[in-house]
Amino acid sequence: MGNKRTENLRTESFLECLLPAQSTIRSYIATLVPIASDVDDIYQETITIAWRKFDEFEPGTDFAAWAVKIAFYRILNYRRSRAKQHLQFKDEIFEQFAEVASRNAARTHESIAALNNCIEKLPESERKLLNLRYTQNIPIKSIAERCGRTANYIYRSFSRIHCKLQRCIKQTLPQEIV
């Protein structure tokens, strides 16, 4: 019983770390791997290895950065296996690309975290509008009908919300990321 509970807690912890980092990891891989199906394969390999090595992950550190490092080595293996099939950049150039992609992935991760934080600060009515539009993919016209407003009013509301979010993000993130 204890083992099953421990495994469930491990799974839960892993998913709590993975879910917010998924897009960062996938974006990093997609930046360095040109073929979409290979991106999917490397992503799956990366997640599998991250799961296997999750006990080595230091809680409280950046999971996305840790997983991106795993992805880096998976991509190196991918490049070696493809070396004879395709023209490739020299390793030094590839490593420079990887470093830039890693920084961009970290910035993306920080930007998403800042956006989520800023959304939480919005009034409930504005969060509801964002949810209807971006989570439920409801067209503006339908949102307007639901709210008893004109579509033009809803567009202006979104414009104000976007400006608020943009200001909040600029205040939250370091200047070089914005």
Secondary structure, DSSP 8 states (H G I E B T S, - for coil): -HHHHHHHHHHHHHHHHHHHHHHHHHHHHHHH---HHHHHHHHHHHHHHHHHTGGGS-TTS-HHHHHHHHHHHHHHHHHHHHTTTS----HHHHHHHHHHHHHHHHHHHHHHHHHHHHHHHS-HHHHHHHIIIIIS---HHHHHHHHTS-HHHHHHHHHHHHHHHHHHHHHHS-TTT-
